[in-house]
Amino acid sequence: MKNKVILETDWLLDFFELKVLEESDLLKNWLSANYNLEPLQIALIEKLSKSYKKEGDAWNEEELKVRFLAHLLFLSDLEVPNKIKAFLERNLTADYKDYKISVDVDLMLASQKGLNTPKIPYFFLQELKKGKKSSNDPEAQMLAAMLAAQILHKDEKPVLGGYVVGRLWFFSVLEGKNYTLSPALDITKVPDLIQVICCLRKIKELVL
């Protein structure tokens, strides 16, 4: 019986011998994403940002998904027919030496097998929880999913990730043994929320 990896960021960094970098050309390119948005889209983004600022920290996970994330995914236009599909609440597992990685992923972008089964995962967004009294380590869960994807890919091609703590969004890249995390983007600030959407849109280009 294999041991389970510990879903703590420092444990994962140490066990997998990852090097934390302050900068990455790939991450810099990703964060610089810029797209033209229509006036109606800008209006919706402003409304979403204002709504979260007013009451978002009090939402539970389901309220956050229905009232905010669903709209964000629509604006981000993430999917490419027969190439990239969004999957919600899926388990990802992979074996590494005498250990098993098993993590429940809130949002996964992956190629698809059949109609609705993820095949090759490219991007993970983790822990869409309210900002207060969140007990888990969302960065660790995201990083574990990225490591599992790297193992399943059987190569060291870059894997993309992101995690959410309340109103703060972070993006990350795993390139071989190099791990880089972005500064926080605050979705209660309209420019930051626009940047989050642009980063999500950019994933298609980075993957394809």
C-alpha positions as CSV (number, residue, x, y, z in Angstrom):
1,M,0.0,0.0,0.0
2,K,1.4,3.3,-1.0
3,N,1.8,6.3,1.3
4,K,-0.2,9.4,0.5
5,V,1.6,12.7,-0.1
6,I,1.0,15.4,2.5
7,L,-1.0,18.3,1.1
8,E,1.2,21.0,2.6
9,T,3.1,23.3,0.3
10,D,6.5,23.1,2.1
11,W,6.3,19.3,2.3
12,L,5.6,19.0,-1.4
13,L,8.4,21.5,-2.3
14,D,10.9,19.5,-0.2
15,F,9.8,16.0,-1.1
16,F,9.7,16.7,-4.9
17,E,12.9,18.8,-4.6
18,L,11.3,21.8,-6.3
19,K,13.2,25.1,-6.7
20,V,11.1,28.2,-6.1
21,L,11.8,30.9,-8.5
22,E,10.9,34.6,-8.2
23,E,10.5,35.0,-12.0
24,S,9.7,32.9,-15.0
25,D,9.5,33.9,-18.6
26,L,6.5,31.7,-19.1
27,L,4.7,33.2,-16.1
28,K,5.6,36.7,-17.2
29,N,4.2,36.1,-20.6
30,W,1.0,34.6,-19.1
31,L,0.5,37.6,-16.7
32,S,1.0,40.1,-19.5
33,A,-2.1,38.7,-21.4
34,N,-4.2,41.4,-22.9
35,Y,-7.5,41.1,-24.8
36,N,-10.1,43.6,-26.1
37,L,-13.3,43.3,-24.1
38,E,-16.7,44.5,-25.3
39,P,-18.6,47.2,-23.4
40,L,-21.2,44.7,-22.1
41,Q,-18.4,42.4,-20.9
42,I,-16.7,45.3,-19.1
43,A,-20.1,46.2,-17.5
44,L,-20.5,42.6,-16.2
45,I,-17.0,42.5,-14.9
46,E,-17.6,45.7,-13.0
47,K,-20.8,44.3,-11.5
48,L,-19.1,41.1,-10.5
49,S,-16.2,42.9,-8.8
50,K,-18.7,45.2,-6.9
51,S,-20.8,42.2,-5.9
52,Y,-17.8,40.3,-4.5
53,K,-16.5,43.4,-2.7
54,K,-19.9,43.8,-1.0
55,E,-20.6,40.3,0.2
56,G,-18.2,37.7,-1.5
57,D,-16.2,37.0,1.6
58,A,-19.3,35.7,3.3
59,W,-20.3,33.4,0.5
60,N,-19.9,29.7,1.0
61,E,-18.3,27.5,-1.8
62,E,-21.5,26.8,-3.7
63,E,-22.6,30.5,-3.6
64,L,-19.2,31.5,-4.9
65,K,-19.4,29.1,-7.8
66,V,-23.0,30.1,-8.8
67,R,-22.8,33.9,-8.2
68,F,-19.2,34.5,-9.4
69,L,-17.2,31.6,-10.9
70,A,-19.8,30.6,-13.5
71,H,-19.9,34.1,-14.9
72,L,-16.1,34.3,-14.8
73,L,-15.8,31.1,-16.8
74,F,-18.2,32.3,-19.4
75,L,-16.3,35.6,-19.8
76,S,-13.0,33.7,-20.0
77,D,-14.1,31.5,-22.9
78,L,-11.8,28.7,-21.8
79,E,-12.9,25.8,-24.0
80,V,-11.7,24.7,-27.5
81,P,-14.0,22.0,-29.1
82,N,-12.4,18.5,-29.1
83,K,-9.2,20.0,-27.6
84,I,-9.7,21.7,-24.2
85,K,-12.7,21.3,-21.9
86,A,-13.4,22.5,-18.4
87,F,-14.1,19.8,-15.8
88,L,-15.4,20.6,-12.3
89,E,-14.9,18.6,-9.1
90,R,-12.8,15.8,-10.5
91,N,-10.3,13.5,-8.7
92,L,-6.7,13.3,-10.0
93,T,-4.3,10.6,-8.9
94,A,-0.8,9.6,-9.8
95,D,1.9,7.3,-8.3
96,Y,5.4,8.6,-7.5
97,K,7.9,6.1,-6.1
98,D,6.2,4.7,-2.9
99,Y,3.7,7.5,-2.7
100,K,0.3,8.3,-4.2
101,I,-0.9,11.8,-5.1
102,S,-4.7,12.1,-4.8
103,V,-6.4,15.5,-4.9
104,D,-9.9,16.6,-5.7
105,V,-9.6,19.4,-8.2
106,D,-12.2,22.2,-8.3
107,L,-11.6,23.2,-11.9
108,M,-9.4,21.3,-14.4
109,L,-8.8,22.2,-18.1
110,A,-7.9,19.1,-20.0
111,S,-8.3,17.3,-23.3
112,Q,-11.3,15.0,-23.2
113,K,-11.8,11.2,-23.6
114,G,-15.2,10.4,-24.9
115,L,-17.9,12.9,-24.0
116,N,-17.1,14.0,-20.4
117,T,-13.9,12.4,-19.1
118,P,-10.6,14.3,-18.6
119,K,-7.7,12.8,-20.5
120,I,-4.6,15.0,-20.4
121,P,-4.8,17.8,-17.8
122,Y,-3.2,21.2,-18.6
123,F,-4.5,23.7,-15.9
124,F,-5.9,23.5,-12.4
125,L,-7.8,26.0,-10.3
126,Q,-8.1,25.1,-6.7
127,E,-10.0,25.8,-3.5
128,L,-12.8,28.1,-4.5
129,K,-13.7,28.8,-0.9
130,K,-14.8,31.8,1.1
131,G,-12.1,34.0,2.5
132,K,-12.7,33.5,6.2
133,K,-12.1,30.3,8.2
134,S,-10.7,28.3,5.3
135,S,-8.8,25.4,6.9
136,N,-7.1,23.8,3.9
137,D,-3.9,24.7,2.0
138,P,-5.1,25.7,-1.5
139,E,-1.6,26.2,-2.8
140,A,-0.7,22.7,-1.8
141,Q,-3.7,21.2,-3.4
142,M,-3.0,23.1,-6.6
143,L,0.7,22.1,-6.6
144,A,-0.2,18.4,-5.9
145,A,-2.5,18.4,-8.9
146,M,0.3,20.0,-11.1
147,L,2.8,17.4,-9.9
148,A,0.3,14.6,-10.7
149,A,-0.2,16.0,-14.2
150,Q,3.5,16.2,-14.7
151,I,3.8,12.5,-13.7
152,L,0.9,11.5,-15.9
153,H,2.3,13.4,-18.9
154,K,5.6,11.5,-18.4
155,D,7.5,14.5,-19.4
156,E,8.5,17.9,-17.9
157,K,6.4,20.1,-20.1
158,P,5.1,23.2,-18.2
159,V,1.9,22.7,-16.2
160,L,-0.3,25.7,-15.3
161,G,-2.1,26.3,-12.1
162,G,-4.0,28.8,-10.0
163,Y,-5.6,29.1,-6.6
164,V,-8.0,31.3,-4.8
165,V,-8.1,32.6,-1.2
166,G,-11.2,34.7,-0.9
167,R,-10.8,37.7,-3.1
168,L,-7.1,37.0,-4.0
169,W,-6.1,35.0,-7.1
170,F,-2.7,33.5,-7.7
171,F,-1.3,31.9,-10.9
172,S,1.6,29.5,-11.1
173,V,3.8,27.5,-13.5
174,L,5.6,24.2,-12.9
175,E,8.5,23.8,-15.4
176,G,10.4,20.6,-14.6
177,K,11.6,21.1,-11.0
178,N,11.1,24.9,-11.2
179,Y,8.0,26.4,-9.5
180,T,7.0,30.0,-9.8
181,L,4.0,31.8,-8.2
182,S,2.5,35.1,-9.2
183,P,1.7,38.1,-7.0
184,A,-1.9,38.2,-5.8
185,L,-4.6,39.7,-8.0
186,D,-7.5,41.2,-6.0
187,I,-10.8,40.7,-7.8
188,T,-12.5,43.5,-5.9
189,K,-10.4,45.8,-8.1
190,V,-11.7,45.9,-11.6
191,P,-8.3,46.1,-13.3
192,D,-7.2,43.0,-11.4
193,L,-10.4,41.1,-12.3
194,I,-9.9,42.0,-16.0
195,Q,-6.3,40.7,-15.7
196,V,-7.6,37.4,-14.2
197,I,-10.0,37.0,-17.1
198,C,-7.2,37.7,-19.6
199,C,-4.9,35.2,-17.9
200,L,-7.7,32.6,-18.1
201,R,-8.2,33.3,-21.8
202,K,-4.5,33.1,-22.4
203,I,-4.4,29.5,-21.3
204,K,-5.7,28.3,-24.6
205,E,-2.8,29.9,-26.5
206,L,-0.2,28.5,-24.0
207,V,-1.7,25.0,-24.2
208,L,-2.2,24.8,-27.9
